[in-house]
Amino acid sequence: MILLVSIVLVSIPGAVLAVAGPPLPETPPAAAAPVDVDDAGTRWFVCTIGGRPCGRMLESTSTSASGVRTVETDLLLRFLRQGVETESRVTSRMRTDADGALVFMEIVQHLGERPLVARWRFRENAVEETRSQGGRSETTTHPRPVSPWFAPDAAMARVMADPGDGPTTLRVVDPANGIVPVAVTYRRLGVSTVEVEGRRIEGVRWEIRQPDAPVVVEVVDAAGATLSSRTLLGAGLGELEIVRSTRGQAMAGARAGVDLLDAGQVRPAFEGDVLRPDRARTLTLRITPRGGSLPAFVDAGAQRVRREGDTLLVTVTPGETSACPETLDGHLAATPIADHEDPAVRRFADRASRGAASTGETAERLRRAVHRHVDRKGLATAFASASETVRDRRGDCTEHAVLLAAALRSKGIGSRVVNGLVWIPAGGGRDGAYLWHMWTQAVIDGRWTDLDATLPPDGPGFHAGHLAINTGDLSPASFNATGTGMLGVFGAIDITILDGATRP
């Protein structure tokens, strides 16, 4: 079920990120079109992370009298963030004809108040893509992907029919990744038994790998249907396990038993005389892995990274910038999340930047305007689009970062988001921790410059208490890479603050 891997990565990252403002404390699935069903199957799954409940999944398969096959998946994940429950729900649908060719697919992402819907209709030589949210819709036409490629179920059927034990790589198309085929490698690991509804069912265990995604070990039955799936999300979270269950077990498991911020926070050690990282003029940190390999950290914007043996030395200097590519098409484009062509986003950006005399002034005015505009700050929203945030005026760091990125693009300024950590104080002095965060980088005078819209308008727009893990252009393709990078750091690093110059 390679589709499951992509859907999980869509669901989790938005629920992970924290808002930088406050200190640390001391919908139903999309309805399928009616079909004349002569064979139907419904499978329920319970979801856990590190052995704790986090959601449920429903998968249904139906075949019409004419041989049209429809597979629907409804994944609901619930998490806590500092005790606040957040919910991510992603539903998908794929339809193949009697010959097994993909004719339609859809994904509905319930990450904010208004679902984000994407549908693709496969024609002989083209694919019609329609994206909609909140009553707004846009249709574009793309060339049909060059063959050979497979729908997820067809890919699994093909590798199961191959008697060889070596790995097999196929190009797979699924709704979470869009119409760009992804190279997926399957390797048969042997036979395994899974207990389902009190019965022991024998299946085949597969290792499934795709770029920019965690490795999945999945057990499927003789028909290729999933019995269980296990994915390591990071040392702090543990293993995401999705296991076939009864409906009652699945519904009982659809509760928030995991606090993502507790799992991801890092309380640093101090070797220097710095009291508050967010008040330093410059800051140097040592990043040490708790086990295994050292995660990658991006060298960009105000951050410089140098490897020293088995550790990283990271220096953060607010005001420092980094070079950006000459071609910025991907950082100026409208995406389903950074939908800057929406009229409300454009009006917001125009009003906020009116009278600005330079690109830098425009960017800073937009940063301040986003902070003021999002006046219902909280952790309950998972990941809303810019157009939704500009209308609802609610959200956490992801909504601030995405709206600022979209507003910048609306004014012709290249932008991207940064996934990382930020120092959150808890009282005075060294009390506090690094928590998961997202902010924005803008192209100003040809350089990437950091801007954090969660910071108050009357102060600096960035401080040294930020630690960047990776960057993304907010395209659908970037979510897997950035999400996997974030999850890989969960519980995997220690931070030591070495020294820094304190702001006067």
C-alpha positions in Angstrom: 0.0 0.0 0.0 2.5 2.6 -1.2 -0.3 5.2 -1.2 -0.5 4.9 2.5 3.1 6.1 2.9 2.5 9.2 1.0 -0.8 10.0 2.8 0.9 9.6 6.2 3.6 12.1 5.2 0.9 14.5 4.0 -0.9 14.2 7.3 1.8 14.4 9.9 4.1 17.3 9.2 1.5 20.0 9.6 0.5 18.5 12.9 4.1 18.5 14.1 5.0 22.2 13.9 4.8 24.6 16.9 4.0 28.3 17.1 6.7 30.5 18.5 4.5 33.0 20.3 3.6 31.6 23.7 6.2 30.4 26.2 6.3 26.8 27.3 4.0 26.0 30.2 5.4 25.7 33.7 -15.4 15.8 8.0 -16.7 12.7 6.4 -14.7 11.1 3.5 -15.4 12.2 0.0 -18.5 10.4 -1.3 -17.8 8.0 -4.2 -19.9 8.1 -7.3 -22.6 5.4 -7.4 -21.4 2.2 -9.0 -23.1 -1.1 -9.8 -21.2 -3.2 -7.3 -21.0 -6.9 -7.5 -17.9 -7.3 -5.3 -17.0 -5.1 -2.4 -14.6 -5.2 0.5 -14.2 -3.0 3.5 -11.1 -3.1 5.8 -10.6 -1.3 9.0 -7.2 -0.5 10.6 -6.0 0.8 13.9 -3.1 3.3 14.0 -0.5 3.7 16.7 2.8 5.5 17.2 5.2 4.1 19.6 2.4 1.8 20.8 0.1 4.7 21.6 -3.2 5.4 19.8 -3.2 8.0 17.1 -6.0 7.2 14.7 -7.8 4.8 12.4 -8.0 4.0 8.7 -10.8 2.7 6.5 -10.1 1.1 3.1 -12.8 0.0 0.8 -12.7 -1.7 -2.6 -15.5 -2.1 -5.1 -15.8 -3.5 -8.6 -18.6 -2.7 -11.0 -20.3 -5.1 -13.3 -18.3 -3.5 -16.1 -15.0 -4.2 -14.4 -14.3 -0.6 -13.1 -12.5 -0.9 -9.8 -12.6 1.8 -7.1 -10.3 1.9 -4.1 -11.0 4.5 -1.4 -8.8 5.2 1.7 -9.8 7.4 4.7 -7.0 8.1 7.1 -7.7 10.0 10.3 -4.8 10.9 12.6 -5.1 12.7 15.9 -2.3 14.2 18.0 -1.7 16.5 20.9 0.5 19.6 20.8 1.2 20.9 24.3 -2.1 19.3 25.3 -4.1 20.8 22.4 -5.6 18.2 20.1 -5.1 18.6 16.4 -6.6 16.4 13.6 -5.4 15.5 10.1 -7.7 13.6 7.8 -6.9 12.6 4.3 -9.2 10.7 2.0 -8.3 9.4 -1.4 -9.9 7.6 -4.3 -8.5 5.8 -7.3 -10.5 4.2 -10.2 -9.1 1.9 -12.8 -10.9 0.5 -15.9 -11.4 -3.2 -16.7 -7.9 -3.3 -18.2 -6.3 -2.0 -15.0 -5.6 1.5 -16.5 -5.9 4.4 -14.1 -8.8 6.7 -15.2 -9.5 8.9 -12.1 -7.9 9.7 -8.8 -8.7 12.2 -6.0 -7.3 13.3 -2.7 -9.1 15.4 -0.1 -6.9 16.9 2.6 -8.7 18.0 5.8 -5.8 19.9 7.3 -7.6 23.2 8.0 -11.2 24.4 8.2 -11.8 24.0 4.5 -10.8 20.7 2.7 -8.3 21.0 -0.1 -9.5 18.8 -3.0 -7.4 17.7 -6.0 -8.9 15.5 -8.8 -7.2 14.0 -11.9 -9.0 12.6 -14.9 -6.8 10.6 -17.2 -7.5 11.0 -20.9 -5.8 9.2 -23.8 -3.0 11.8 -24.2 -3.6 14.2 -21.3 -4.6 14.5 -17.7 -7.1 17.1 -16.4 -6.3 18.3 -13.0 -8.9 20.2 -10.9 -8.0 21.8 -7.5 -10.6 23.4 -5.3 -11.0 24.8 -1.8 -13.8 26.8 -0.2 -15.9 27.1 -3.4 -12.9 28.2 -5.6 -11.8 25.9 -8.3 -9.1 25.8 -11.1 -8.6 23.2 -13.8 -5.4 22.7 -15.8 -4.3 20.2 -18.4 -1.1 18.3 -18.3 0.6 15.7 -20.6 -0.1 12.2 -19.6 2.9 10.6 -17.8 5.2 8.7 -20.1 4.7 4.9 -19.7 5.4 2.6 -18.0 3.9 3.5 -14.7 1.4 1.8 -12.4 -1.3 2.6 -9.9 -0.3 1.4 -6.3 -2.5 -1.8 -6.4 -1.3 -2.7 -9.9 2.3 -2.3 -8.8 1.9 -4.6 -5.8 0.1 -7.2 -8.0 3.0 -7.1 -10.5 5.8 -7.6 -7.9 3.8 -10.4 -6.2 3.6 -12.2 -9.5 7.4 -12.1 -9.9 8.9 -15.2 -8.3 12.3 -13.6 -7.9 13.7 -12.5 -4.5 15.6 -9.5 -5.8 14.4 -5.9 -5.5 12.0 -4.6 -8.1 11.6 -0.9 -8.9 8.5 0.4 -10.6 7.2 3.9 -11.3 4.0 4.5 -9.3 1.4 7.3 -9.5 -0.8 8.0 -6.5 -2.9 11.0 -5.4 -0.6 12.2 -2.6 2.3 12.6 -5.0 0.2 13.9 -8.0 0.7 12.7 -11.6 4.6 12.6 -11.4 5.5 8.9 -11.2 7.7 8.0 -8.2 10.3 5.3 -8.3 9.3 2.7 -5.7 11.4 -0.3 -4.8 9.9 -3.5 -3.5 11.8 -6.3 -1.8 10.3 -9.5 -0.6 11.4 -10.3 3.0 9.6 -13.6 3.6 6.4 -15.0 5.1 4.8 -13.5 8.2 1.6 -14.1 10.2 -0.7 -11.3 11.4 -3.6 -11.8 13.8 -6.8 -10.2 12.4 -10.1 -10.3 14.2 -9.0 -13.3 16.3 -7.7 -15.2 13.2 -4.1 -15.7 12.2 -3.6 -14.9 8.5 -0.4 -15.7 6.7 1.0 -13.1 4.4 4.1 -11.9 2.6 6.3 -9.3 4.2 7.7 -6.6 1.9 10.2 -3.8 2.3 9.0 -0.7 0.4 11.2 2.3 -0.4 10.5 5.5 -2.2 12.6 8.7 -2.4 12.3 11.1 0.5 10.2 8.8 2.6 10.8 6.5 5.5 11.2 2.8 4.8 8.0 0.8 5.2 7.7 -2.9 6.0 4.3 -4.2 5.0 2.5 -7.5 5.2 0.0 -8.3 2.5 -2.3 -11.3 2.0 -2.6 -13.5 -1.0 -4.8 -10.9 -2.8 -2.3 -8.1 -2.1 -4.4 -6.5 0.6 -2.6 -4.9 3.5 -2.6 -6.8 6.8 -0.1 -4.5 8.6 2.3 -1.7 7.9 5.2 -0.4 10.0 7.1 2.8 9.4 9.9 4.2 11.6 9.2 7.9 12.0 12.1 8.9 14.2 13.7 8.0 17.6 11.4 10.4 19.5 8.2 9.1 18.0 9.0 5.5 17.4 7.2 3.3 14.9 3.9 4.1 13.1 2.0 0.9 13.0 -1.2 0.4 11.0 -2.8 -3.0 11.6 -6.0 -4.6 10.2 -8.7 -4.6 12.9 -12.4 -4.7 13.6 -14.4 -1.5 13.1 -14.8 -1.2 16.9 -11.0 -1.5 17.5 -10.3 1.1 14.8 -12.8 3.6 16.2 -11.6 3.1 19.8 -8.0 3.8 18.5 -9.0 7.1 16.8 -7.9 9.2 19.7 -4.9 11.4 20.5 -2.4 9.5 22.6 0.8 11.1 21.4 2.0 14.7 22.2 4.2 15.6 19.2 5.8 18.6 20.9 6.8 16.6 23.9 8.4 14.0 21.6 10.2 16.5 19.5 11.4 19.1 22.0 15.1 19.4 22.8 16.3 20.9 26.1 19.9 22.2 25.4 22.9 22.0 27.6 24.9 25.2 28.0 28.7 25.5 28.0 29.0 29.2 27.3 27.6 32.2 29.1 24.5 32.7 26.9 21.4 32.9 29.0 18.7 33.2 26.3 19.4 32.0 22.7 16.7 34.3 21.4 18.5 37.3 22.8 21.9 36.6 21.3 23.5 38.6 18.5 25.1 35.4 17.2 24.9 31.9 18.6 27.1 28.8 18.1 25.6 25.3 18.8 27.0 21.8 18.7 24.5 19.2 17.4 25.2 15.6 18.5 23.3 12.5 17.3 21.9 10.3 20.1 22.5 7.3 18.0 23.0 6.3 14.4 23.9 8.8 11.7 23.9 12.6 12.1 20.9 14.2 10.6 21.4 16.9 7.9 20.9 20.6 8.6 20.6 23.1 5.9 23.2 25.9 5.4 21.0 28.8 4.4 19.8 32.2 5.4 21.3 33.2 8.7 22.6 29.7 9.5 26.1 28.3 8.8 26.8 24.6 9.3 30.2 22.9 9.6 30.8 19.2 10.3 33.4 18.4 12.9 33.9 14.7 13.3 30.6 13.1 14.5 29.0 16.5 15.3 27.8 19.6 13.6 28.8 23.1 14.6 26.0 25.5 13.7 26.3 29.3 13.9 23.2 31.5 13.6 23.7 35.2 13.0 20.5 37.2 12.4 20.9 39.5 9.5 23.2 37.1 7.6 21.9 35.9 4.3 22.8 33.2 1.7 23.0 33.0 -2.1 19.9 31.8 -4.0 19.6 30.3 -7.5 19.2 32.6 -10.5 16.0 30.7 -11.5 13.3 31.1 -9.0 10.3 29.7 -10.8 9.5 27.2 -8.1 9.7 29.9 -5.4 7.4 32.2 -7.3 4.7 29.7 -8.3 1.3 29.3 -6.9 0.8 26.0 -5.2 -2.2 24.4 -3.5 -0.9 25.6 -0.1 0.8 28.9 -1.2 -2.1 29.9 -3.5 -1.1 33.6 -3.9 -3.3 34.0 -7.0 -6.3 33.9 -4.8 -8.0 37.4 -4.8 -8.1 37.7 -1.0 -4.3 36.9 -0.7 -3.5 39.5 -3.4 -5.6 42.2 -1.7 -4.0 41.5 1.6 -0.5 41.7 0.1 -1.3 44.9 -1.8 -2.7 46.7 1.2 0.1 45.6 3.5 2.9 46.6 1.1 1.5 49.9 -0.1 4.1 52.6 -0.1 7.1 50.4 0.5 10.2 51.8 -1.2 12.2 48.6 -1.5 12.0 44.8 -1.6 13.3 44.6 1.9 10.7 47.1 3.2 8.0 45.2 1.3 9.0 41.9 2.9 9.1 43.4 6.4 5.8 45.1 6.0 4.3 41.8 4.9 5.8 40.0 7.9 4.3 42.5 10.4 1.0 42.4 8.6 0.8 38.6 8.7 1.4 38.7 12.5 -1.3 41.2 13.1 -3.8 39.6 10.6 -3.6 36.1 12.2 -5.3 37.2 15.4 -6.5 33.8 16.6 -3.3 32.2 17.4 -3.4 28.5 18.5 -2.3 25.0 17.9 -5.6 23.4 16.8 -5.1 23.9 13.0 -2.9 21.3 11.3 -1.9 23.0 8.0 -4.2 25.6 6.3 -3.6 27.2 2.9 -2.8 30.9 2.5 -6.2 31.6 1.1 -7.9 29.9 4.1 -5.7 31.7 6.6 -6.2 35.1 5.1 -10.0 34.6 5.4 -10.1 32.8 8.8 -7.3 34.7 10.5 -6.4 31.7 12.7 -3.4 29.3 13.0 0.0 28.6 14.3 3.5 28.9 12.8 2.6 27.0 9.7 -0.2 29.4 8.8 2.0 32.4 9.5 4.8 31.0 7.4 2.6 29.9 4.4 0.6 33.2 4.3 3.8 35.2 4.4 5.4 33.1 1.6 2.2 33.5 -0.6 2.0 37.2 0.1 5.7 37.6 -0.9 5.1 35.7 -4.2 2.1 37.9 -4.9 4.4 40.8 -4.9 6.9 39.0 -7.1 9.3 38.2 -4.3 10.7 34.6 -4.3 9.9 32.7 -1.1 10.2 29.4 0.6 9.5 28.0 4.1 12.0 26.7 6.6 11.3 23.6 8.8 13.2 23.6 12.0 13.3 24.4 15.7 12.9 27.5 17.7 13.9 28.4 21.3 10.8 28.9 23.5 11.6 30.3 26.9 9.9 29.1 30.1 10.5 31.7 32.6 13.8 33.5 32.7 17.4 32.6 32.0 18.1 29.2 30.6 14.8 27.6 31.2 13.2 26.6 28.0 13.6 24.3 25.0 13.8 24.0 21.3 10.5 23.1 19.7 9.4 22.4 16.2 8.7 25.4 14.1 8.2 26.8 10.6 9.2 30.3 9.3 9.8 32.0 5.9 12.7 33.0 3.8 12.5 35.7 1.1 14.7 36.7 -1.8 15.9 40.2 -0.9 18.7 41.7 -3.1 19.4 38.3 -4.5 19.9 36.6 -1.1 17.8 34.3 1.1 16.7 36.3 4.2 14.9 34.9 7.2 11.5 36.3 8.3 9.4 34.9 11.2 5.9 36.2 11.1 5.1 34.7 14.5 7.4 37.3 16.1 5.8 40.6 17.2 5.8 43.5 14.7 7.5 45.9 17.1 10.7 43.8 17.4 13.2 42.0 15.1 11.8 39.7 12.5 14.2 36.9 13.3 16.5 35.9 16.2 19.3 33.5 16.9 17.2 31.0 18.6 16.2 29.4 15.3 17.7 26.2 14.0 16.9 25.3 10.4 16.6 21.6 9.4 15.4 22.0 5.8 13.6 24.2 3.3 10.7 23.6 0.9 9.0 25.5 -1.9 5.5 24.4 -0.7 4.9 22.4 -3.8 3.2 19.0 -3.3 6.5 17.2 -4.2 8.4 19.1 -1.4 6.2 17.8 1.4 7.6 14.2 1.4 11.2 15.4 1.5 10.7 18.1 4.2 8.4 16.0 6.3 10.8 13.0 6.3 13.6 15.3 7.2 11.7 16.7 10.2 10.6 13.3 11.5 14.1 12.0 11.2 15.3 14.5 13.8 12.6 13.6 16.4 14.4 12.5 19.5 17.6 12.0 17.5 19.8 14.9 18.5 21.2 16.7 21.5 22.0 20.5 21.4 24.8 22.2 23.3 25.0 26.0 23.2 28.6 26.9 23.1 28.9 30.6 23.0 27.3 33.7 21.5 27.4 37.5 21.6 24.5 39.0 23.5 22.5 41.8 22.1 22.9 45.0 23.9 
